[in-house]
Structures are given as structure tokens and as C-alpha cells.
Amino acid sequence: LGLDGRVNPVVGCLPAAIHALGEGVRTLYVPAANAAEAAWAAPEGELAVMGLDNLGALIKHLRGEEVLS
């Protein structure tokens, strides 16, 4: 996370997504740059991967003010 609220890319998103799916997580919020990688963790429909550009977008999404795509 950058000081300006940007969500920076990370290393190891695919293994983290596989583990999250195994733990029963059904929605995973990841940096937008890693969303395609994380989506490889499961067939479509088993894990919703939401790519984030900034922290503000996540807050608005969780409050129901904005929908992430």
C-alpha cells in the first residue's frame, strides 16, 4: 500500500489465492495488477477476485457506495 492509498502489485498472489480458496474464502481483494494471476486459483464462480487500484475504492465498495468490477 502506497502512502497515497495506491494498492501496489505483490509477489506470490497465486499461491495466496489457492490457499485462501482452500480456507473457504469466496471473495479475494488483490492489487489490480495481480487480479489475472489470482483468478487462476479456481474455476470461474468458485472465487471472486476483485482487483483494487486504491484503498479508497475498497472502502467505498465495502460501504456499498461503489461496485468493484
C-alpha positions, 0 to 999 in steps of 0.5 A, spaced: 500 500 500 502 506 497 502 512 502 497 515 497 492 509 498 495 506 491 494 498 492 501 496 489 502 489 485 505 483 490 509 477 489 506 470 490 498 472 489 497 465 486 499 461 491 495 466 496 489 465 492 489 457 492 490 457 499 485 462 501 480 458 496 482 452 500 480 456 507 473 457 504 474 464 502 469 466 496 471 473 495 479 475 494 481 483 494 488 483 490 492 489 487 489 490 480 495 488 477 495 481 480 487 480 479 489 475 472 494 471 476 489 470 482 483 468 478 487 462 476 486 459 483 479 456 481 474 455 476 470 461 474 464 462 480 468 458 485 472 465 487 471 472 486 477 476 485 476 483 485 482 487 483 483 494 487 487 500 484 486 504 491 484 503 498 479 508 497 475 504 492 475 498 497 472 502 502 467 505 498 465 498 495 465 495 502 460 501 504 456 499 498 457 506 495 461 503 489 461 496 485 468 493 484 468 490 477 
